[in-house]
């Protein structure tokens, strides 16, 4: 069989992508893996993007252009997948960028490991503030599962991937695998969350996925024109739930094993987005939400008691099926409580000139990111019980021992990440080292995906 000269096909959907798109394109054009093709799918740009990509294609034969009318990121991605010729398919959004060695490292990993269905990696969230990039490293696996990096795994043995690995652009996927399983994106209008259903399909059908403990993809979180900031964004989550219900009806062999996990993932997304919308608008009768309730009731009834018993563990889901209005009020109140917690946190920390974040792992880094994003003026450092971290730096900030931090506690606020499982133990350790309760502040639970969206001045 003739060897495929194209190792990776990179699909790039775009619609009015200036000024970010040139940076994204440059990061792909300069990949160290040269055997690539770049499929740019433009959905009718009017801001100079079309002219820019046409000029790029004239200079680099690896760039293939597709101009479409339908304004759907899912449709754009699907068109790229269906026209791809590479051994693997990768994705890059128009306002993000890749490290130039990304596709070479991922493809070589695939070759060295007998071509798994997917090669995934960690990635960075980033925003620009005062012309400086603030980056937050996102680890697919937390400390207890870090042994899963660098090996081939099956999602059946690691269902947490449904909640930790939720994006498509931080990896490459074997084209034959996508074609065999007819894995495509929902072609709903707009450009938000259509990849949610895609990656869920990958996790359910892949026999082998390989995870790298490196980050190559840089995901922008400060593009105000992104669809994720639209007013009725919760409808995207409804469309994904409906899309996956249809998928299960076509692929019933996966329903018993995975439907409850998929619903937990997507319904959790919907509940959060709808709660925020309901809080602002107070809408009591929404036809899309009532239709979703009807569809979910029918699906659960059709697929039997085992599915229903699994889903009953998620009380938000059960409540939604019984009483949409009460569900709306409860999720709204939860969001209001979170806002109040955030404001309390802001008002307390602002009085301190020096803050020490206890723990420099993911929870601590998320907390640092929120402080930087919101313009905290005081000095910041980490303290940690891991001696290997002492005298080093994390995200550019120093890490010292807990004991040393406590010796310098005057006019210092010790910040405990509320999302850490050990914040109570942290508080006791600080007490034992002489820190007063009034100088200890437990932060609200902030998720990595939302850390750069929180604006406590809004």
C-alpha positions as CSV (number, residue, x, y, z in Angstrom):
1,X,0.0,0.0,0.0
2,X,1.3,3.4,-0.9
3,X,2.3,5.5,2.1
4,X,0.2,8.6,2.7
5,X,2.4,11.6,2.3
6,X,0.1,13.8,4.4
7,X,0.5,12.9,8.0
8,X,-1.9,15.4,9.6
9,X,-4.8,17.4,8.2
10,X,-5.6,20.5,10.2
11,X,-9.1,21.9,10.0
12,X,-9.5,25.6,10.7
13,X,-13.0,27.1,10.6
14,X,-13.2,30.9,10.5
15,X,-15.8,33.7,10.3
16,X,-14.6,37.3,10.5
17,X,-11.4,36.1,12.4
18,X,-9.3,39.3,12.1
19,X,-7.2,40.3,14.1
20,X,-6.6,36.9,15.8
21,X,-6.6,34.6,12.8
22,X,-3.2,35.5,11.3
23,X,-1.5,34.4,14.5
24,X,-3.4,31.1,14.4
25,X,-2.5,30.6,10.8
26,X,1.2,31.4,11.3
27,X,1.4,28.9,14.1
28,X,0.2,26.2,11.7
29,X,2.2,27.2,8.7
30,X,5.4,27.0,10.7
31,X,4.8,23.6,12.2
32,X,8.0,21.5,12.2
33,X,6.0,18.6,10.7
34,X,5.9,19.6,7.1
35,X,3.7,16.8,5.7
36,X,0.5,18.5,6.6
37,X,-2.5,20.1,4.9
38,X,-4.4,23.0,6.2
39,X,-8.1,23.1,5.4
40,X,-9.5,26.6,6.0
41,X,-13.3,26.8,5.9
42,X,-14.6,30.4,5.7
43,X,-18.3,30.9,6.4
44,X,-18.6,34.3,4.6
45,X,-16.1,36.6,6.3
46,X,-16.5,40.3,5.5
47,X,-13.6,41.7,7.6
48,X,-10.7,40.9,5.3
49,X,-10.3,37.3,6.5
50,X,-11.3,35.8,3.1
51,X,-8.7,38.0,1.3
52,X,-6.0,37.1,3.9
53,X,-6.5,33.3,3.6
54,X,-6.7,33.6,-0.3
55,X,-3.3,35.3,-0.2
56,X,-1.8,32.7,2.1
57,X,-3.1,29.8,-0.1
58,X,-1.4,31.4,-3.1
59,X,1.9,31.3,-1.2
60,X,1.6,27.8,0.4
61,X,0.2,24.9,-1.6
62,X,-0.6,23.0,1.6
63,X,-3.5,25.4,2.3
64,X,-6.9,24.3,0.9
65,X,-9.7,26.9,1.0
66,X,-13.5,26.2,1.3
67,X,-16.0,29.0,1.2
68,X,-19.4,28.2,2.6
69,X,-22.6,30.0,3.3
70,X,-23.8,28.1,6.3
71,X,-22.7,29.8,9.5
72,X,-22.2,26.8,11.7
73,X,-18.8,25.8,13.2
74,X,-20.0,22.2,13.3
75,X,-20.7,22.3,9.6
76,X,-17.3,23.9,8.9
77,X,-15.5,21.3,10.9
78,X,-17.4,18.4,9.3
79,X,-16.7,19.7,5.8
80,X,-13.0,19.8,6.7
81,X,-13.1,16.2,8.2
82,X,-14.9,14.9,5.1
83,X,-12.3,16.4,2.8
84,X,-9.2,15.6,4.9
85,X,-6.6,13.3,3.3
86,X,-4.1,12.9,6.2
87,X,-3.5,9.9,8.4
88,X,-4.7,12.0,11.3
89,X,-7.0,15.0,11.6
90,X,-6.4,17.9,14.0
91,X,-8.2,21.2,14.7
92,X,-7.3,24.8,15.4
93,X,-9.8,27.6,16.2
94,X,-9.3,30.9,14.5
95,X,-8.5,32.9,17.7
96,X,-6.1,30.4,19.2
97,X,-2.6,29.2,18.3
98,X,-0.3,26.1,18.5
99,X,3.3,25.5,19.5
100,X,5.2,24.9,16.3
101,X,6.4,21.5,17.3
102,X,2.9,20.3,18.3
103,X,1.9,18.1,15.4
104,X,5.3,16.6,14.9
105,X,5.4,15.5,18.5
106,X,1.8,14.1,18.5
107,X,2.3,12.3,15.1
108,X,5.6,10.7,16.2
109,X,3.9,9.6,19.4
110,X,1.2,8.0,17.3
111,X,3.8,6.1,15.1
112,X,5.7,5.0,18.2
113,X,2.6,3.6,19.8
114,X,1.0,1.7,16.9
115,X,-1.4,4.5,15.8
116,X,-4.0,4.9,18.6
117,X,-7.4,6.3,17.6
118,X,-6.5,9.6,19.3
119,X,-3.4,11.4,20.7
120,X,-4.3,14.0,23.3
121,X,-2.3,16.5,25.2
122,X,-2.6,19.1,28.0
123,X,-3.1,22.7,27.0
124,X,-3.1,26.4,28.1
125,X,-5.9,28.8,28.7
126,X,-4.7,32.4,28.0
127,X,-5.8,36.0,28.0
128,X,-3.9,39.2,27.2
129,X,-3.7,41.8,29.9
130,X,-1.7,45.0,29.5
131,X,0.0,43.4,26.4
132,X,1.2,40.5,28.5
133,X,-0.1,37.0,28.1
134,X,-1.5,35.3,31.2
135,X,-1.5,31.5,30.8
136,X,-3.0,28.8,32.9
137,X,-1.8,25.2,32.3
138,X,-4.5,22.6,32.2
139,X,-3.7,19.0,33.1
140,X,-6.0,16.3,31.8
141,X,-5.2,14.1,34.7
142,X,-5.0,15.3,38.3
143,X,-2.3,14.0,40.7
144,X,-4.0,10.7,41.5
145,X,-4.2,9.7,37.9
146,X,-0.9,11.1,36.5
147,X,0.3,7.5,35.9
148,X,-2.1,7.5,32.9
149,X,0.1,9.9,31.0
150,X,2.4,8.3,28.5
151,X,0.4,5.1,27.9
152,X,-2.5,3.9,25.8
153,X,-5.7,3.7,27.7
154,X,-9.4,3.0,27.1
155,X,-12.0,5.3,28.4
156,X,-14.0,2.4,29.9
157,X,-11.2,2.2,32.5
158,X,-11.2,6.0,33.0
159,X,-14.7,7.6,32.8
160,X,-13.4,10.8,34.4
161,X,-12.1,11.7,30.9
162,X,-15.7,12.6,30.0
163,X,-15.4,15.5,32.4
164,X,-11.7,16.4,32.2
165,X,-11.0,16.0,28.5
166,X,-13.9,18.0,26.9
167,X,-12.2,19.7,23.9
168,X,-11.3,18.5,20.4
169,X,-8.4,20.9,19.5
170,X,-5.8,19.6,22.0
171,X,-5.1,16.4,20.0
172,X,-5.2,14.5,16.7
173,X,-7.6,11.7,15.6
174,X,-7.0,8.9,13.2
175,X,-9.0,9.7,10.1
176,X,-10.0,6.0,9.5
177,X,-11.3,5.9,13.1
178,X,-13.5,9.0,12.5
179,X,-14.8,7.6,9.2
180,X,-15.5,4.1,10.6
181,X,-17.6,5.4,13.5
182,X,-19.1,8.3,11.5
183,X,-17.9,10.8,14.2
184,X,-19.0,14.3,13.3
185,X,-20.0,17.5,15.0
186,X,-23.5,18.8,15.5
187,X,-24.3,21.3,12.7
188,X,-26.3,23.7,14.8
189,X,-26.0,27.4,14.0
190,X,-23.2,29.5,15.6
191,X,-19.9,28.4,17.0
192,X,-20.3,27.3,20.7
193,X,-20.0,23.8,22.2
194,X,-20.5,21.8,19.0
195,X,-17.3,20.0,19.8
196,X,-18.8,18.7,23.1
197,X,-20.7,15.9,21.3
198,X,-17.7,15.1,19.0
199,X,-15.3,14.4,21.9
200,X,-18.0,12.4,23.7
201,X,-18.4,10.2,20.7
202,X,-14.6,9.8,20.5
203,X,-14.4,8.7,24.2
204,X,-17.3,6.2,23.8
205,X,-16.0,4.5,20.6
206,X,-12.2,4.7,20.8
207,X,-10.4,1.5,21.7
208,X,-7.1,3.3,22.3
209,X,-6.3,6.9,23.4
210,X,-2.9,8.1,24.3
211,X,-2.3,11.1,26.6
212,X,0.9,13.3,26.5
213,X,2.0,15.2,29.6
214,X,2.9,18.3,27.5
215,X,0.8,21.3,26.5
216,X,0.9,22.6,22.9
217,X,-2.4,24.3,22.3
218,X,-3.1,27.9,23.5
219,X,-6.9,28.5,24.0
220,X,-7.9,32.2,24.1
221,X,-10.5,33.2,26.7
222,X,-10.7,36.9,26.1
223,X,-12.4,37.1,22.7
224,X,-15.6,39.0,23.4
225,X,-16.9,38.2,19.9
226,X,-16.9,34.5,20.7
227,X,-20.2,32.7,20.5
228,X,-19.8,31.5,24.1
229,X,-20.7,35.0,25.3
230,X,-24.0,35.2,23.4
231,X,-27.2,36.0,25.4
232,X,-29.0,32.7,24.8
233,X,-25.9,30.5,25.0
234,X,-27.8,27.8,27.0
235,X,-29.5,26.8,23.7
236,X,-26.2,25.5,22.4
237,X,-26.2,23.0,25.3
238,X,-29.8,22.0,24.5
239,X,-28.9,21.4,20.9
240,X,-26.0,19.2,22.0
241,X,-28.2,17.2,24.4
242,X,-30.7,16.7,21.5
243,X,-27.9,15.7,19.1
244,X,-26.5,13.1,21.5
245,X,-30.0,11.7,22.1
246,X,-30.3,11.1,18.4
247,X,-26.8,9.6,18.3
248,X,-27.8,7.1,21.0
249,X,-30.9,6.2,19.1
250,X,-28.6,5.3,16.1
251,X,-26.0,3.6,18.3
252,X,-28.0,1.8,21.0
253,X,-25.1,-0.5,21.9
254,X,-23.6,2.4,23.8
255,X,-26.7,3.6,25.5
256,X,-26.6,1.4,28.6
257,X,-22.9,1.9,29.1
258,X,-22.6,5.6,28.5
259,X,-25.9,7.5,28.2
260,X,-26.0,8.5,31.9
261,X,-22.4,9.8,31.8
262,X,-23.0,11.8,28.7
263,X,-26.2,13.3,30.1
264,X,-24.4,14.2,33.3
265,X,-21.7,16.0,31.3
266,X,-24.1,17.9,29.0
267,X,-26.9,18.5,31.4
268,X,-24.5,20.0,33.9
269,X,-23.4,22.4,31.1
270,X,-27.0,23.3,30.3
271,X,-27.9,23.8,34.0
272,X,-25.0,26.3,34.5
273,X,-25.7,28.2,31.3
274,X,-29.5,28.3,31.8
275,X,-29.2,29.4,35.4
276,X,-27.1,32.4,34.4
277,X,-29.6,33.3,31.6
278,X,-32.6,32.8,33.9
279,X,-31.0,35.0,36.6
280,X,-30.7,37.9,34.1
281,X,-34.0,37.5,32.3
282,X,-36.4,35.7,34.6
283,X,-37.9,33.8,31.7
284,X,-40.5,31.4,33.1
285,X,-41.9,29.9,29.9
286,X,-39.2,29.0,27.3
287,X,-40.4,26.6,24.6
288,X,-36.9,25.3,23.9
289,X,-36.5,24.3,27.6
290,X,-39.9,22.7,27.8
291,X,-39.3,20.8,24.6
292,X,-36.0,19.5,26.1
293,X,-37.8,18.4,29.2
294,X,-40.3,16.4,27.0
295,X,-37.5,14.9,24.9
296,X,-35.5,13.8,28.0
297,X,-38.6,12.3,29.6
298,X,-39.3,10.3,26.5
299,X,-35.7,9.1,26.1
300,X,-35.4,8.0,29.8
301,X,-38.7,6.2,29.6
302,X,-37.8,4.4,26.3
303,X,-34.4,3.2,27.6
304,X,-35.6,1.6,30.8
305,X,-35.2,1.5,34.5
306,X,-31.3,1.0,34.6
307,X,-30.8,4.4,32.8
308,X,-33.4,6.0,35.1
309,X,-31.8,4.7,38.3
310,X,-28.4,6.0,37.1
311,X,-29.8,9.4,36.3
312,X,-31.6,9.7,39.6
313,X,-28.2,10.2,41.2
314,X,-28.1,13.6,39.6
315,X,-30.8,15.4,41.5
316,X,-30.7,18.5,39.2
317,X,-31.7,16.2,36.3
318,X,-34.5,14.6,38.2
319,X,-35.8,18.0,39.4
320,X,-35.7,19.3,35.8
321,X,-37.9,16.4,34.6
322,X,-40.5,17.0,37.3
323,X,-40.6,20.8,37.6
324,X,-38.8,23.2,35.2
325,X,-39.7,26.3,37.1
326,X,-38.4,25.1,40.4
327,X,-35.3,23.8,38.7
328,X,-34.7,27.3,37.2
329,X,-35.1,29.0,40.6
330,X,-32.7,26.6,42.3
331,X,-29.9,26.8,39.8
332,X,-30.3,30.6,39.7
333,X,-30.0,30.8,43.4
334,X,-26.8,28.6,43.3
335,X,-25.3,31.1,40.9
336,X,-26.3,34.0,43.0
337,X,-24.7,32.4,46.0
338,X,-21.5,31.9,44.0
339,X,-21.5,35.5,43.0
340,X,-21.9,36.6,46.6
341,X,-19.0,34.3,47.6
342,X,-16.9,35.8,44.9
343,X,-17.7,39.4,46.0
344,X,-16.9,38.5,49.7
345,X,-13.6,37.0,48.5
346,X,-12.8,40.2,46.5
347,X,-13.7,42.6,49.3
348,X,-11.6,40.7,51.9
349,X,-8.4,40.2,49.8
350,X,-8.3,43.8,48.5
351,X,-7.3,45.0,52.0
352,X,-4.1,43.0,52.0
353,X,-0.8,44.0,50.4
354,X,0.6,40.5,50.3
355,X,-1.1,37.2,49.6
356,X,0.2,33.7,49.9
357,X,-1.7,31.0,48.0
358,X,-1.5,27.6,49.8
359,X,-0.7,25.0,47.2
360,X,0.8,25.5,43.8
361,X,-1.1,22.7,42.0
362,X,-4.1,23.2,39.7
363,X,-6.3,24.8,42.4
364,X,-3.6,27.3,43.4
365,X,-2.8,28.2,39.9
366,X,-6.5,28.8,39.1
367,X,-6.6,31.1,42.1
368,X,-3.5,33.0,41.0
369,X,-5.0,33.4,37.5
370,X,-8.1,35.0,38.9
371,X,-6.1,37.5,40.9
372,X,-4.0,38.4,37.9
373,X,-7.0,38.7,35.6
374,X,-8.8,41.0,38.0
375,X,-5.9,43.3,38.6
376,X,-5.0,42.4,42.3
377,X,-2.3,45.0,43.3
378,X,-0.6,43.2,46.1
379,X,2.4,40.9,46.0
380,X,1.8,37.2,45.6
381,X,3.6,34.0,46.3
382,X,2.8,30.3,46.8
383,X,3.5,28.1,49.8
384,X,3.5,24.4,49.5
385,X,4.4,21.3,51.6
386,X,6.2,19.7,48.7
387,X,9.9,20.4,49.3
388,X,10.8,19.8,45.6
389,X,8.8,23.0,44.8
390,X,10.6,25.2,47.3
391,X,12.8,28.0,46.0
392,X,11.3,27.4,42.5
393,X,8.6,29.3,40.6
394,X,5.2,28.4,39.3
395,X,3.7,30.7,36.6
396,X,6.5,33.0,37.4
397,X,5.7,33.3,41.1
398,X,8.0,32.1,44.0
399,X,7.2,29.0,46.0
400,X,8.3,28.8,49.6
401,X,7.6,26.4,52.5
402,X,4.6,26.9,54.7
403,X,6.7,27.5,57.7
404,X,8.7,30.3,56.0
405,X,5.4,31.9,54.8
406,X,4.0,31.8,58.3
407,X,7.1,33.6,59.7
408,X,6.3,36.5,57.4
409,X,2.5,36.6,58.1
410,X,2.2,40.2,59.1
411,X,-0.3,42.0,56.9
412,X,-0.5,38.8,54.8
413,X,-3.6,36.9,53.6
414,X,-3.3,33.2,53.3
415,X,-5.5,32.0,50.5
416,X,-6.9,28.4,50.6
417,X,-8.4,27.2,47.3
418,X,-11.9,26.1,48.1
419,X,-11.8,23.5,45.3
420,X,-9.0,21.7,47.0
421,X,-9.9,18.6,48.9
422,X,-7.5,19.5,51.7
423,X,-8.4,23.1,52.5
424,X,-9.5,22.2,56.1
425,X,-6.1,20.5,56.7
426,X,-4.4,23.5,55.3
427,X,-6.3,25.8,57.7
428,X,-5.3,23.6,60.7
429,X,-1.6,23.7,59.6
430,X,-1.7,27.5,59.4
431,X,-3.2,27.7,62.9
432,X,-0.5,25.4,64.2
433,X,2.1,27.8,62.8
434,X,0.6,30.8,64.5
435,X,-1.6,32.3,61.8
436,X,-4.7,34.0,63.0
437,X,-8.1,33.0,61.6
438,X,-8.8,36.5,60.4
439,X,-5.8,36.2,58.1
440,X,-7.0,33.0,56.5
441,X,-9.4,33.3,53.5
442,X,-11.0,30.2,51.9
443,X,-11.6,31.1,48.2
444,X,-14.8,29.9,46.4
445,X,-14.5,26.9,44.2
446,X,-13.3,28.1,40.8
447,X,-13.0,25.7,37.8
448,X,-10.1,26.0,35.4
449,X,-12.5,26.5,32.4
450,X,-14.1,29.5,34.1
451,X,-11.0,31.1,35.8
452,X,-10.4,33.6,33.1
453,X,-14.1,34.5,32.6
454,X,-14.6,35.7,36.2
455,X,-14.7,39.5,36.4
456,X,-15.3,40.6,39.9
457,X,-15.5,44.3,38.9
458,X,-18.4,43.6,36.6
